[in-house]
Amino acid sequence: MKKVVSALVTVAVIGGAVIYKTDVLNELMGGKAEGSAETLLSKENEATVAKLAPFVGCINGVDGIWRGAYARYHTAYESQLANGRAFWNLQTRFTLTQHGDQYAIAKNCVEGLEAGAKSGQADPELDPIGADYAQALQQLIPLVQEVDTYYSQGDYKDDGMAKGKTLQSQIEPLFKTFFEKSDRIHSIVASRNLAIEKQALVAMEQRNGKDIWWHTENVMLEARTVIDAIDALNVQDRLTVENLQPLETTYQQALDAAKTYGEANRASMANKTAADPFWFNLEPNASALLANVKALRRDLDKSKNAGLEKNYNNMINSFNRLVTEYNNRNQSRNRYIESMNKG
């Protein structure tokens, strides 16, 4: 089967667009508002989680957005040169606004990586890549500000794209480096995260059994596993029905088990406070991911190459929505627990 080409592959492989869960230490408290997550993680894993935190922040806050932004910008830029017409999407696209600063999230990413490199144990595998990534990002920030201003104000109509060409020659090699380093960071983070989450899931079961928190984490783990495995098959040009089916089955089994447990215990899991289980808030996105995995498999089975790209992107997007919902719910829960503990 021919490899699927995603809309984001114009700048890098699709795997680079996948986001990660956050607040790993706090999320593994197993639904308890007291105690410490340290009981679930070894000191070594605890240090690994802390080391990965700024990288995960950059992946979730910058990478996915800028990959899509650059792909759209580059397509519009090439069309502008070829056709000489003004396109609506030659407007600002690289803003990552926070607290009124349009580029705050990108700046925070750089600061987080620099702070992480100075604190904690040295990491010879991750630190050099992080430094190159941060340097490329730091150089890009003022340039994309110029790009955003130049196109949003329509200045390219006045100078015949003269400055636009200069800016493109400056940002293109930097984005190439940025995405290359990002791909490597994704690979390292995915590998280390997966190992820690598997160990933590075992610890959760040993402490509280297979309760709703365990099922929630198990679904998230299997969702991550199926996405990473499908991405690897795609990159290796081995994305076939035979290879995809067992991945789909494993994820469906985890999802079905969580849904069955949830329905059997719905009355006792009423969402009264932010500290209560939030499985029912995740279930729609978890089910949507399964539906998109199945749609991809059906297209592979019927050799419908025209629909593969669409379904592949739908699958990635549904996974990202699932993780975003998980992160948002978990962060709200942590804030609530913190406020209650203060009281």
N, C-alpha and C positions, 0 to 999 in steps of 0.2 A: 504494500500500500504506500502510495506517495505520501511523503511527510506533509503534515498540515502546516500551512503558512498563516500565522495569525496576523491581525492588523498591527500588532505591536512588534512583530518580528522585523520590521523595517529598521529597527535600531538594535534589537537584541532578541534572544530566544524568549518564548512566552513565559518560561519559568520565572523570569525576572519581574513579572508583573504581579506575582502572588504575594499577598501580605501575610503577616504572622500574628499570632496571639501575643498579647502583652501582659505585664504584671504576673509573670509565672509564679513568683514566690507567693504572692497573695492569693492567687487563684487556687492554689493547691491546699488551702486550709480545709477543704472537704466540707464546706458549709458551716463551719464553726466560727462564731464571732469572737472566740477567745482562743488562747493558745498561740502557737507559733508554727509557721510553715517550715521552720528548720527541722522539725521532726520528720518531714517527708523527704528532705533532700540532704545528701551528704555535704560536708563542708566544701568538697571539691566541686560538686554540682552547683552549690550555692554560688561559688565564685564564678563558675562558668556562666550562670544566668546573669549575674551582675556585669560580666564582661560583654555579654551579647546584647544587653539592654540598649545601649546607644546605637548599635548597628540595626537592631530591630526597629528602633524609632526612626532611623533614616529610611529604611526600606518602606515602612508603612506610611511615613509622612512625606517623602520626597520621590522615591524611585518610581512607583507606579504612576503617579501623576505626571512627572516629567517625561517618562517614556512615551505616554500617550500624547502629551503636549508637543514633544519634539517630532513625533511621527506626523501629527496633523500639521504642524508648522512647516515641516520639510516638504510635505506634499503640496501645500499651498504656495510655498516659496518657489518650487520648481514649476508649478503651473503659472505663477505670475511671470516668471522669466520667459516661459514658452509662449504665453498668450498675451502678455502685456495688459492684462485686465486686473482690476482691483477685486480681491476676494474677501468676503466677510470674515473668513477665518484667518486672515492676516491681521488679527487683532491680538490683544494681550492674551497670553496663554500660559505663562510660566509663574504666575502669582500663586503664592502659598500663604495666604493671609492669616495672621494671628495677632490679636490685640492691636489692630490698626496698621500693623507693618505688613506690607504685601509680600515680603520675602522672609518673614520671621522664622518660619518652619525650616527653611533651608539653612538659615544662619544658626538656628538652634541645633541642627544636625551636626554642623561643623564643630560647634562648641562642645557638644556632647562627645564626639569622637576624640577631640583633643583632650578633654578632661579624663575620658576613660583610658587613654593611652598613658597618662601621667599617674593614674592611680591603679592600685591592684597589681597583680602579677603580670609580668611581661608575657606576651603571646607572640612568638616568632612567626606563626602562620598568619595571624589576623592583623597584627599591628601594622606591618608594612603596607598591606593592602588598604587598610583603613586610612593610613596617612596619605596615600596616593589619591584615594577617593575623596578625602576631605580637601586636599589641595585643588583637585579638579573642580570640585563644587564651589570652593571659595573663589576661584578664578571665574567661574561661570556666573555667579550671582550678579556682579555689576554689569556683565555683558548682556544677560537676559533682561535686566532692567532697561538697558538701551534698546534691545530688540522690542520689548513690550511697548515702550514709549514711541519708538520710531513708527511702528505699524499702527498702533492705536490712534495716533495723531494724523495718520495718513501722509507722513513725510515722504514715503516712497513714491508718492505721486508727483512730488516736486523735483526730486533729484534723479528720477529715472532708475531707482533702485541702487544708486551708487553706494550709499552707506549700507544698504541692505546686503550687498555683495561682500563688503568689507566685514560686516558683522558675522555673516555666515562663514567666511573663511577663518574667523577667530573662534567661533563656538563649535564648529564641526569637529575638529580634532579633540577638543575638550570633552564634548559629549561622547565621543568614541571611547576615550579613556574612562570617563565616568561610568558608562554602561559596562565596559569590560570588567572594571573593578567590582561593580555592583553584582555582576553575574557570579564572580568568584566568592563574594561575600555571601550571596544567597546560598551557594553550595555548602559553604562551611556552616552557616547558621542553621540550615535545614538539617544537616547531619547531626550537629550537636543538640539541637532542640529535640529532635526525634528521640535520641537516646535518653535524654533527661525526662521527657514526657512519658516514655514507656516505664522507666523506673518509678516515677511518681505515681503512675496509675496503679502499679502493683502495691505501692505503699498505701494508697487510698483504700484499696480493697482490703488490705490487711487490717486497717484501722476501723473502717466503717462498713465494710462489705460492699456489695454492688448496689449502692443506693443511687438516688437520682443524680447526685454530683458525679459519681463514678460513671454513670451512663452518659452524662453530658460530656465529660472529658474523653470518654472512649469514642463517642461520635466525632468529636473534634479531631482526635488522633487519627481515626480511620479516614476522615475527610482529607486531612493533610496527606496521609499515606497514598490515597487513591490519586490525588492531584499530582503529587510528586512522581508517582510511578507512571502515570499517563504521559506526563511531560517527558520523562526519561525515554519512554517508548517512542514518542514522537521525534525526539532529537536523534535517536538511534535508527529511525526509519523502520520501526518494528511495531507500529500501532496497527494491530489487527484485532478482529473479533475474538480470536482464540486467546490473545494476550490480555485483552481488556475485560473479558467476561468474568474471570475469577476476581479481579479487582472490584468490579461492580458488585459481585455477590457478597464479598466480605464487607463492603461498606453498607449494603442493604441489610445484612444481618445485624450489624451494630445499630443501625437506625431503627429497625423493626423492634429490637430488644428494648431500646430506649423508649419508643412509643408505647410498647406494651406495658412496661413498668410505669410510665407516666400516667397512662389511663387508669391502671389499677390503683394508683395512689394519688389521683388528682385531688380528691377531697382534702387530703392531708398536706398538699403542696400549694394551697392557695397563696397567690403572690400578694402578701399583705405589706411587706416592707422590701426595701432594696436588698436586704440580706437573705431573703428567701430564694429558693431555687428559681432559675429563669429558663428552664428547659422549654416550656411551652412558648416562650418568645423566640427561641432558636429553631423550633421544629419546622416552621414553614420554609425557612431558608435551607435547612438541612434536607428537607424533602425536595426542594427545587434543585439542589445539587444532584441528587440521585436521578431526577427526571432528565437533567441535562446530560449526565453520564450515559443514561440509557439512549437518549436521542443520538448521541455521538456513536454509540455502538451500533444502532440500527442503520445509520448512514454508512458506516463501515461495512456492515453486512450486505447492504444493497449497492455498494460501490458508488454512492452518491457523492462524488468529490465536490460538487458545487455547494453542498450544504455542510461539508465538514468544517470549513473555516468558521462559519457562523455558529455552529453548535459547539465548536471548541472554545470560542470566545465566550459564548453563553455559559459554558461550564466554569471557566475561570472567573467570570464576573459573579456567578452565583456563589462560588466558594468565597470570593472576597467579601460579598455581602454577609455571608455567614460569619466570617471571622470578625468583620467590623461590628456586627450586632453583638457577638460574644464579647469583644473588647469593651464596647460601650456599656453593656450590662454589668460586666465584671468590675469595671472602673467605678460605676455608680455604687455597686455593692461595697467595694473597698472604702469609698468615701463615707458611706453610711456607717459601716462598722467602725471606722476611725472616729466619726463624730459621736457614736454611742459609747465608745471606750473612753473618750474624753469626758463624757458626762458622768 
